[in-house]
């Protein structure tokens, strides 16, 4: 790996309060996103009573609308002008709709089977629109917090500490909250639990709005042209590679997470008894994984001072793939080995997300240098579309594969079904993680090129200031 130091000038660094407040925005996102990732397929099949194949098809169909809304939201953000900036205002405006639609997915109305399917399509589609409307601006905000790539990497680290912190709370306490608040009724338990998460998400997004500031502006007199901006985005090779990496990343994470409950309920058969801090074996497995991701993210600031983040992210992705693949060979009664391997794989997986998301700011710099136009919102909306595309692939494959392997909810599973769940928990996500590592290996913006772009944009800014 290339050994290069990387720092930001004092004027470009962000305060701890701003970094921390920025990170809380992803905590807000992950109260729902991680719940969807870990519990939604289980909720639809085992609690709400929808066929796994129908749920998988719903994930696929609702994503076609996202193909339109994601870039539209990015273009809208880039054209927004308020006293609060281009991206921050949406954290204020869209927090309440986000909380409402996230809650409605679990509101559990008394409907027949057809009514349940219609309700599932409607609420999930509306939630994904609300997610787009608040997370495209939130993700884009990282690209304008500072002109320094290093400062943005640190902000990205705080973001994913917040994200994994939210995921940790979800993995530790959702099952317990569902049981306690529902009094043994999972439908009611999910309803009350997600009501609490909705309220917390609104408050946290507002805190992010209040504690952050936009500092990077587009070039003076930049002209807006949708056709040209989309053309420039598609010609942006670093963005195309990160787009593929994001699809592979979200797919392997979401496939594995979506069958974790199934894996422990049917394959490992751990039971629901509490073994540590009120957590059963499934919750402990999930919680240690999220905690390990957080520990990995804590190391990012130290690592990127001496190691180029491009090869670092690729190597960590391959390491995670090796860990997940190994689960296929672990005997079903060796829970301790499962915990240990999950900790190692999660520790390596944590930093890659922070590193990759910080690269999008570098991609925006690259686009501005190459084409003379900064399209931060459009670039980040493309990344979120890639992430949602990964959830489409994972959600569709998850539901369809469970159906193909003969899964029947709340019944003793056949050996074919058990083998299929095991594949979905180990080999299949490992293959997508390998694809992510390969994509990151091809990413062209190393540390030297990123710093050259920073210097070029700084000199252009000085020239603009001198002219005006």
C-alpha positions as CSV (number, residue, x, y, z in Angstrom):
1,X,0.0,0.0,0.0
2,X,1.1,3.5,-0.7
3,X,2.4,5.3,2.4
4,X,1.3,9.0,2.3
5,X,0.4,11.4,5.0
6,X,-2.9,13.3,4.7
7,X,-4.1,16.2,6.8
8,X,-6.3,19.2,6.5
9,X,-5.5,22.8,7.2
10,X,-6.8,24.2,10.6
11,X,-9.3,26.4,8.7
12,X,-10.7,23.4,6.9
13,X,-11.2,21.2,9.9
14,X,-14.6,20.6,11.5
15,X,-15.3,21.0,15.2
16,X,-16.2,17.9,17.3
17,X,-19.7,19.3,17.7
18,X,-20.2,19.6,14.0
19,X,-18.8,16.1,13.3
20,X,-20.9,14.6,16.1
21,X,-24.1,16.4,15.0
22,X,-23.5,15.3,11.4
23,X,-23.1,11.7,12.5
24,X,-26.4,11.8,14.3
25,X,-28.1,12.2,11.0
26,X,-27.1,8.6,10.0
27,X,-28.2,7.4,13.4
28,X,-31.7,8.8,12.5
29,X,-31.5,7.0,9.1
30,X,-30.5,3.7,10.6
31,X,-33.2,3.5,13.2
32,X,-35.3,2.6,10.1
33,X,-32.7,1.4,7.6
34,X,-31.2,-1.2,9.9
35,X,-34.6,-2.3,11.1
36,X,-35.5,-2.8,7.5
37,X,-32.2,-4.6,6.8
38,X,-32.5,-7.0,9.7
39,X,-36.2,-7.4,10.5
40,X,-38.4,-6.3,7.5
41,X,-38.3,-9.6,5.5
42,X,-38.9,-11.5,8.8
43,X,-41.7,-9.1,9.7
44,X,-43.4,-9.4,6.4
45,X,-43.2,-13.2,6.3
46,X,-43.5,-14.3,9.9
47,X,-45.4,-11.5,11.6
48,X,-47.5,-9.6,9.0
49,X,-48.2,-12.8,7.1
50,X,-47.2,-12.1,3.5
51,X,-45.7,-14.8,1.3
52,X,-41.9,-14.5,0.9
53,X,-42.1,-14.4,-2.9
54,X,-44.7,-11.6,-2.8
55,X,-42.5,-9.6,-0.5
56,X,-39.5,-10.1,-2.7
57,X,-41.4,-8.9,-5.8
58,X,-42.6,-5.9,-3.9
59,X,-39.0,-4.9,-3.1
60,X,-38.3,-5.1,-6.8
61,X,-41.3,-3.3,-8.2
62,X,-41.2,-0.3,-5.8
63,X,-37.6,0.4,-6.8
64,X,-38.5,1.3,-10.3
65,X,-40.0,4.5,-9.0
66,X,-36.7,5.2,-7.1
67,X,-34.9,5.1,-10.5
68,X,-36.8,8.4,-11.2
69,X,-36.9,10.0,-7.8
70,X,-33.2,9.7,-6.8
71,X,-31.7,11.8,-9.6
72,X,-34.6,14.2,-9.5
73,X,-34.0,14.8,-5.8
74,X,-30.2,15.3,-6.5
75,X,-31.0,17.9,-9.2
76,X,-33.5,19.7,-7.0
77,X,-31.0,19.9,-4.1
78,X,-28.3,21.3,-6.4
79,X,-30.8,24.1,-7.5
80,X,-32.0,24.9,-4.0
81,X,-31.1,28.3,-2.6
82,X,-31.9,29.3,0.9
83,X,-30.3,31.1,3.8
84,X,-29.5,27.7,5.3
85,X,-27.8,26.4,2.1
86,X,-28.7,23.9,-0.5
87,X,-28.9,20.6,1.4
88,X,-29.4,21.4,5.1
89,X,-33.0,22.7,4.8
90,X,-34.3,19.3,3.8
91,X,-33.2,17.9,7.1
92,X,-35.7,20.3,8.7
93,X,-38.5,20.0,6.2
94,X,-38.6,16.2,5.5
95,X,-37.9,14.8,9.0
96,X,-41.6,14.5,10.0
97,X,-42.7,12.9,6.7
98,X,-39.8,10.4,7.1
99,X,-40.9,9.5,10.6
100,X,-44.6,9.2,9.7
101,X,-44.1,6.8,6.7
102,X,-41.5,4.8,8.5
103,X,-44.0,4.2,11.3
104,X,-46.9,3.4,9.0
105,X,-45.0,0.4,7.6
106,X,-45.5,-1.2,11.0
107,X,-48.8,0.3,11.9
108,X,-50.6,-3.1,11.4
109,X,-54.1,-2.2,10.2
110,X,-56.6,-5.0,10.3
111,X,-56.8,-6.0,6.6
112,X,-57.4,-9.1,4.5
113,X,-54.6,-10.7,2.5
114,X,-55.2,-8.5,-0.6
115,X,-55.5,-5.4,1.6
116,X,-52.2,-6.3,3.3
117,X,-50.4,-6.6,0.0
118,X,-51.7,-3.2,-1.2
119,X,-50.9,-1.6,2.1
120,X,-47.4,-3.1,2.0
121,X,-46.7,-1.7,-1.5
122,X,-48.1,1.7,-0.7
123,X,-46.3,2.3,2.7
124,X,-43.0,0.9,1.5
125,X,-43.0,3.0,-1.6
126,X,-43.9,6.2,0.3
127,X,-41.2,5.5,2.9
128,X,-38.6,5.0,0.2
129,X,-39.6,8.4,-1.3
130,X,-39.3,10.0,2.1
131,X,-36.0,8.4,2.6
132,X,-34.8,9.8,-0.8
133,X,-36.1,13.3,0.0
134,X,-34.1,13.5,3.3
135,X,-31.1,11.2,2.6
136,X,-30.0,12.6,-0.8
137,X,-29.5,16.0,0.9
138,X,-28.0,14.5,4.0
139,X,-25.4,12.5,2.0
140,X,-24.7,15.5,-0.2
141,X,-24.1,17.6,2.8
142,X,-20.9,15.7,3.5
143,X,-19.5,16.9,0.2
144,X,-19.8,20.5,1.2
145,X,-18.9,20.5,4.9
146,X,-15.2,21.2,4.0
147,X,-13.0,21.6,0.9
148,X,-10.6,19.1,2.5
149,X,-10.8,15.5,1.5
150,X,-9.2,14.5,4.9
151,X,-11.8,16.6,6.8
152,X,-14.6,14.9,4.8
153,X,-13.1,11.5,5.6
154,X,-13.2,12.3,9.4
155,X,-16.8,13.6,9.0
156,X,-17.6,10.3,7.2
157,X,-16.1,8.4,10.1
158,X,-18.4,10.2,12.5
159,X,-21.3,9.5,10.2
160,X,-20.7,5.8,10.2
161,X,-20.1,5.7,14.0
162,X,-23.6,7.3,14.2
163,X,-24.9,4.8,11.6
164,X,-23.5,1.7,13.4
165,X,-24.5,3.2,16.7
166,X,-28.1,3.2,15.5
167,X,-27.6,-0.2,14.1
168,X,-26.2,-1.4,17.4
169,X,-29.3,-0.1,19.3
170,X,-31.6,-1.8,16.7
171,X,-29.8,-5.1,16.9
172,X,-29.6,-5.0,20.7
173,X,-33.1,-3.9,21.6
174,X,-35.6,-4.3,18.8
175,X,-36.4,-7.9,19.7
176,X,-36.6,-7.0,23.4
177,X,-38.7,-3.9,22.8
178,X,-41.1,-5.8,20.5
179,X,-41.5,-8.5,23.2
180,X,-41.9,-6.1,26.2
181,X,-44.0,-3.4,24.5
182,X,-46.2,-5.9,22.7
183,X,-46.7,-8.2,25.7
184,X,-46.0,-11.2,23.5
185,X,-47.9,-9.8,20.5
186,X,-45.3,-9.2,17.8
187,X,-47.6,-7.1,15.7
188,X,-48.3,-4.6,18.5
189,X,-44.7,-4.8,19.6
190,X,-43.3,-3.7,16.3
191,X,-46.0,-0.9,16.1
192,X,-44.9,0.7,19.4
193,X,-41.2,0.1,18.9
194,X,-41.2,1.8,15.5
195,X,-43.3,4.7,16.9
196,X,-40.4,5.4,19.3
197,X,-37.9,5.2,16.5
198,X,-39.9,7.5,14.4
199,X,-39.9,10.2,17.1
200,X,-36.2,9.8,17.8
201,X,-35.4,10.0,14.0
202,X,-37.1,13.4,13.7
203,X,-35.3,14.9,16.7
204,X,-31.9,13.6,15.5
205,X,-32.3,15.0,12.0
206,X,-33.2,18.4,13.4
207,X,-30.0,18.3,15.6
208,X,-28.0,17.6,12.4
209,X,-29.6,20.6,10.8
210,X,-28.7,22.9,13.7
211,X,-25.1,21.8,14.2
212,X,-23.8,21.7,10.6
213,X,-22.8,24.3,8.0
214,X,-22.2,24.3,4.2
215,X,-18.8,25.7,3.2
216,X,-18.2,24.5,-0.4
217,X,-20.0,26.4,-3.1
218,X,-20.3,25.7,-6.8
219,X,-18.2,27.9,-9.2
220,X,-19.3,31.5,-9.5
221,X,-21.9,31.8,-12.2
222,X,-22.3,28.0,-12.7
223,X,-25.0,27.3,-15.3
224,X,-27.5,24.5,-14.7
225,X,-28.3,22.1,-17.5
226,X,-29.9,18.8,-16.7
227,X,-28.9,17.0,-19.9
228,X,-25.3,18.1,-19.6
229,X,-25.1,17.3,-15.9
230,X,-26.4,13.8,-16.4
231,X,-24.0,13.3,-19.3
232,X,-21.1,14.5,-17.2
233,X,-22.2,12.1,-14.4
234,X,-22.2,9.1,-16.7
235,X,-18.8,10.1,-18.1
236,X,-17.3,10.4,-14.6
237,X,-15.3,7.1,-14.3
238,X,-14.6,7.3,-10.6
239,X,-18.4,7.8,-10.0
240,X,-19.3,4.8,-12.2
241,X,-16.9,2.5,-10.3
242,X,-18.2,3.7,-6.9
243,X,-21.7,3.2,-8.2
244,X,-21.0,-0.5,-8.9
245,X,-19.2,-0.9,-5.5
246,X,-22.2,0.6,-3.7
247,X,-24.5,-1.9,-5.4
248,X,-22.3,-4.9,-4.5
249,X,-21.9,-3.6,-0.9
250,X,-25.5,-3.0,-0.1
251,X,-26.5,-6.3,-1.8
252,X,-24.2,-8.5,0.3
253,X,-25.0,-6.6,3.5
254,X,-28.8,-6.7,3.0
255,X,-29.0,-10.3,1.8
256,X,-27.1,-11.5,4.9
257,X,-28.9,-9.2,7.3
258,X,-32.4,-10.1,5.9
259,X,-31.9,-13.8,6.7
260,X,-30.1,-13.4,10.0
261,X,-33.3,-14.0,12.0
262,X,-34.2,-16.9,9.8
263,X,-30.6,-18.3,10.2
264,X,-30.8,-18.4,14.0
265,X,-34.4,-19.3,14.3
266,X,-34.3,-22.3,11.9
267,X,-30.7,-23.3,11.2
268,X,-28.9,-22.7,14.5
269,X,-32.1,-22.9,16.7
270,X,-30.6,-20.8,19.5
271,X,-33.8,-20.1,21.4
272,X,-35.1,-16.8,22.8
273,X,-33.6,-17.0,26.3
274,X,-31.7,-14.0,27.5
275,X,-28.0,-14.7,27.9
276,X,-26.4,-11.2,28.3
277,X,-27.8,-7.8,29.2
278,X,-31.3,-9.0,28.4
279,X,-30.2,-10.1,24.9
280,X,-30.8,-13.6,23.4
281,X,-28.2,-15.2,21.2
282,X,-29.5,-13.6,18.0
283,X,-29.5,-10.1,19.4
284,X,-26.1,-10.7,20.9
285,X,-24.7,-11.8,17.6
286,X,-26.2,-8.7,15.9
287,X,-25.1,-6.3,18.6
288,X,-21.5,-7.5,18.7
289,X,-21.3,-7.2,14.9
290,X,-22.5,-3.6,14.9
291,X,-20.2,-2.8,17.9
292,X,-17.3,-4.2,15.9
293,X,-18.2,-2.1,12.9
294,X,-18.1,1.0,15.2
295,X,-14.6,0.0,16.5
296,X,-13.5,-0.4,12.9
297,X,-14.7,3.1,12.0
298,X,-12.8,4.5,15.0
299,X,-9.6,3.4,13.3
300,X,-10.3,5.2,10.1
301,X,-8.8,8.6,11.1
302,X,-5.6,6.8,12.2
303,X,-5.3,4.6,9.1
304,X,-5.9,7.2,6.4
305,X,-3.0,9.3,7.8
306,X,-0.6,6.8,6.4
307,X,-2.5,4.5,4.0
308,X,-4.3,5.5,0.8
309,X,-8.0,4.8,1.4
310,X,-8.5,3.2,-2.1
311,X,-6.3,0.1,-1.5
312,X,-7.3,0.0,2.2
313,X,-11.0,-0.2,1.3
314,X,-10.4,-2.9,-1.3
315,X,-8.3,-5.1,1.0
316,X,-10.9,-4.8,3.9
317,X,-13.7,-5.8,1.5
318,X,-11.8,-9.0,0.5
319,X,-11.2,-9.7,4.2
320,X,-14.9,-9.4,5.0
321,X,-15.7,-11.7,2.1
322,X,-13.4,-14.4,3.5
323,X,-15.1,-14.2,6.9
324,X,-18.6,-14.5,5.5
325,X,-17.6,-17.4,3.2
326,X,-16.2,-19.3,6.2
327,X,-19.6,-19.4,7.9
328,X,-20.7,-22.1,5.4
329,X,-18.3,-24.5,7.1
330,X,-19.0,-23.7,10.8
331,X,-20.9,-26.5,12.6
332,X,-24.4,-25.3,13.7
333,X,-23.6,-25.8,17.4
334,X,-20.4,-23.7,17.5
335,X,-22.0,-20.5,18.5
336,X,-18.8,-19.1,20.0
337,X,-16.9,-19.5,16.8
338,X,-19.7,-17.8,14.9
339,X,-19.5,-14.8,17.3
340,X,-15.7,-14.5,16.9
341,X,-15.8,-14.7,13.1
342,X,-18.6,-12.2,12.9
343,X,-16.6,-9.8,15.1
344,X,-13.6,-10.0,12.8
345,X,-15.6,-9.7,9.6
346,X,-17.7,-6.8,10.9
347,X,-14.5,-5.0,12.2
348,X,-13.2,-5.1,8.6
349,X,-16.5,-4.1,7.0
350,X,-17.1,-1.0,9.2
351,X,-14.3,1.2,7.8
352,X,-15.1,0.4,4.1
353,X,-18.4,2.2,4.2
354,X,-16.9,5.3,5.8
355,X,-14.0,5.3,3.3
356,X,-16.3,4.8,0.3
357,X,-18.7,7.5,1.2
358,X,-15.9,10.0,1.8
359,X,-14.8,9.2,-1.8
360,X,-17.9,10.8,-3.2
361,X,-16.7,14.2,-2.1
362,X,-13.5,13.5,-4.0
363,X,-15.6,12.5,-7.0
364,X,-17.4,15.8,-6.9
365,X,-14.0,17.6,-6.8
366,X,-12.9,15.5,-9.8
367,X,-16.0,16.4,-11.7
368,X,-15.6,20.1,-11.0
369,X,-12.0,20.1,-12.1
370,X,-12.7,18.1,-15.3
371,X,-16.0,19.7,-16.4
372,X,-16.1,23.0,-14.6
373,X,-19.4,22.2,-12.8
374,X,-20.0,20.9,-9.3
375,X,-23.0,18.6,-9.0
376,X,-22.7,17.4,-5.4
377,X,-26.4,16.5,-5.0
378,X,-26.6,14.6,-8.3
379,X,-23.5,12.6,-7.5
380,X,-24.7,11.6,-4.0
381,X,-28.2,10.9,-5.3
382,X,-26.6,8.4,-7.7
383,X,-24.8,6.8,-4.8
384,X,-28.1,6.4,-2.9
385,X,-29.8,5.0,-6.0
386,X,-27.0,2.4,-6.2
387,X,-27.5,1.6,-2.5
388,X,-31.2,1.2,-3.1
389,X,-30.5,-0.9,-6.2
390,X,-28.5,-3.2,-3.9
391,X,-31.5,-3.5,-1.6
392,X,-33.7,-4.3,-4.6
393,X,-31.4,-7.1,-5.7
394,X,-31.1,-8.3,-2.1
395,X,-34.8,-8.0,-1.3
396,X,-35.8,-9.7,-4.5
397,X,-33.2,-12.4,-4.2
398,X,-34.0,-12.9,-0.5
399,X,-37.7,-13.4,-1.0
400,X,-37.4,-15.4,-4.2
401,X,-34.6,-17.6,-2.9
402,X,-36.4,-18.4,0.3
403,X,-39.4,-19.4,-1.8
404,X,-37.3,-21.4,-4.2
405,X,-35.6,-23.3,-1.4
406,X,-39.0,-24.3,0.0
407,X,-39.1,-22.0,3.0
408,X,-42.4,-22.1,5.0
409,X,-42.8,-19.5,7.8
410,X,-43.1,-20.8,11.4
411,X,-42.7,-24.5,10.4
412,X,-39.9,-27.0,10.7
413,X,-37.8,-26.5,7.6
414,X,-36.6,-29.2,5.1
415,X,-32.9,-29.8,4.7
416,X,-33.1,-28.0,1.3
417,X,-34.6,-25.0,3.0
418,X,-32.0,-25.0,5.8
419,X,-29.2,-25.3,3.2
420,X,-30.6,-22.4,1.2
421,X,-30.8,-20.2,4.3
422,X,-27.1,-21.1,5.1
423,X,-26.0,-20.2,1.5
424,X,-27.8,-16.8,1.8
425,X,-26.0,-16.1,5.1
426,X,-22.5,-17.1,3.9
427,X,-21.5,-17.9,0.3
428,X,-23.9,-15.6,-1.6
429,X,-23.0,-12.4,0.4
430,X,-19.3,-13.3,0.2
431,X,-19.5,-13.4,-3.6
432,X,-20.9,-9.9,-3.7
433,X,-18.3,-8.7,-1.2
434,X,-15.6,-10.0,-3.5
435,X,-17.2,-8.0,-6.4
436,X,-17.1,-4.9,-4.2
437,X,-13.4,-5.4,-3.6
438,X,-12.6,-5.8,-7.3
439,X,-14.5,-2.6,-8.1
440,X,-12.6,-0.6,-5.5
441,X,-9.3,-2.0,-6.8
442,X,-10.2,-0.3,-10.1
443,X,-11.1,3.1,-8.6
444,X,-8.7,5.7,-10.2
445,X,-8.5,8.5,-7.6
446,X,-5.5,7.8,-5.3
447,X,-4.3,10.2,-2.6
448,X,-1.9,12.0,-5.0
449,X,-4.7,12.7,-7.5
450,X,-7.2,13.8,-4.9
451,X,-4.7,16.3,-3.5
452,X,-3.9,17.6,-7.0
453,X,-7.7,18.3,-7.5
454,X,-7.9,20.1,-4.1
455,X,-5.0,22.4,-5.0
456,X,-6.5,23.1,-8.4
457,X,-9.9,24.0,-7.0
458,X,-8.3,26.2,-4.3
459,X,-6.3,28.1,-7.0
460,X,-9.5,28.6,-9.0
461,X,-11.3,29.9,-5.9
462,X,-8.6,32.4,-5.3
463,X,-8.8,33.6,-8.9
464,X,-12.6,34.0,-8.7
465,X,-12.1,36.0,-5.5
466,X,-9.5,38.2,-7.1
467,X,-11.7,38.9,-10.2
468,X,-14.7,39.8,-8.1
